[in-house]
Amino acid sequence: MPHVSYEKVNEDAMGDDINSAYNFSFSGILDEKVSQRDVFRAVGIPAIQNSLAGYNSTIFAYGQTGSGKTFTITGGPERYEDRGLIPRAISHLFKAMKDDEQKGIAFRTNLAMTC
């Protein structure tokens, strides 16, 4: 499991050093060169599988302005392989539902959007 440690040294009002240590553990790290397909495989498919198993799933994009959150979530308009998590998740979800319908499992879908 990837792990990051960060130590911060501050000076208090008296001029004394105050050390603060922070530890962060991650289930995975994707670098800036990862493809949209690989992001979907690492993040989207497990979330969809959990949803289909009856668990709530959330994909939350957080980061600095201009770091690629919107591109990762929605994708690029020019190339099909640049589709983001949302279009890939919708396609995967409906394919999985269709496959399960052939096994006699019924689904009801709802869509709610807030802009």
C-alpha positions in Angstrom: 0.0 0.0 0.0 1.5 3.4 -1.0 2.3 5.6 2.0 3.4 9.2 2.2 4.9 10.9 5.3 5.2 14.6 5.7 6.9 16.5 8.5 6.2 20.2 9.1 8.3 22.4 11.3 6.8 25.6 12.5 7.9 28.2 15.0 5.5 29.2 17.7 5.2 32.8 19.1 8.1 32.1 21.5 10.5 31.0 18.7 10.4 27.3 19.7 10.1 24.7 16.9 6.9 22.7 16.8 7.1 19.5 14.8 4.0 18.1 13.2 4.1 14.7 11.5 1.4 13.7 9.0 1.0 10.2 7.6 -1.1 9.3 4.6 -1.9 5.9 3.3 -3.5 5.3 -0.1 -5.0 2.2 -1.7 -3.3 3.3 -5.0 -1.6 6.1 -6.8 -2.0 6.9 -10.5 0.7 9.2 -12.1 0.1 12.0 -14.6 0.9 9.7 -17.5 -1.9 7.1 -16.9 -4.5 6.7 -19.6 -8.2 7.3 -19.2 -8.8 3.6 -19.7 -6.4 2.7 -16.9 -8.0 5.3 -14.6 -11.4 3.6 -15.3 -10.0 0.2 -14.6 -8.5 1.3 -11.3 -11.3 3.5 -10.1 -14.5 3.1 -12.1 -14.9 -0.6 -12.4 -14.6 -1.3 -8.7 -17.1 1.5 -7.9 -19.6 0.1 -10.4 -19.2 -3.5 -9.1 -19.8 -2.3 -5.6 -22.9 -0.4 -6.8 -24.3 -3.5 -8.5 -23.7 -5.5 -5.3 -25.9 -3.0 -3.4 -23.3 -0.7 -1.9 -23.1 3.1 -2.3 -20.2 4.2 -4.4 -18.6 7.7 -4.8 -15.9 8.9 -7.1 -14.6 12.2 -5.8 -12.1 14.3 -7.8 -10.1 16.8 -5.8 -7.1 18.8 -6.6 -5.5 22.0 -7.7 -7.1 24.2 -10.4 -5.9 23.0 -13.8 -4.7 19.6 -12.6 -7.1 17.6 -14.8 -10.1 16.7 -12.6 -12.7 17.7 -15.3 -10.8 15.8 -18.0 -10.6 12.7 -15.8 -14.3 12.8 -14.9 -15.8 13.8 -18.3 -13.1 13.3 -20.8 -11.9 15.1 -23.9 -14.2 15.9 -26.8 -12.0 14.9 -29.8 -10.9 11.3 -29.3 -13.0 8.3 -28.2 -10.2 6.9 -26.1 -10.2 10.2 -24.1 -13.7 9.4 -22.6 -13.7 10.1 -18.9 -15.0 8.2 -15.9 -18.7 9.3 -16.4 -19.2 8.1 -20.0 -17.2 4.9 -19.4 -19.1 4.2 -16.2 -22.5 4.7 -17.9 -21.5 2.3 -20.7 -20.1 -0.2 -18.3 -23.1 0.0 -16.0 -25.7 -0.5 -18.7 -23.7 -3.4 -20.2 -23.5 -5.1 -16.8 -27.2 -4.6 -16.3 -28.0 -6.1 -19.7 -25.8 -9.1 -19.0 -27.6 -9.6 -15.6 -31.0 -9.3 -17.2 -30.2 -12.4 -19.2 -29.7 -14.1 -15.9 -33.2 -13.0 -14.8 -32.1 -10.1 -12.6 -34.2 -6.9 -13.0 -33.0 -3.4 -12.5 -34.7 0.0 -12.1 -32.6 3.1 -12.9 -33.1 6.7 -11.8 -31.2 9.8 -12.9 -31.0 13.0 -10.9 -28.9 16.0 -12.0 -28.2 19.2 -10.3 -26.7 22.1 -12.2 
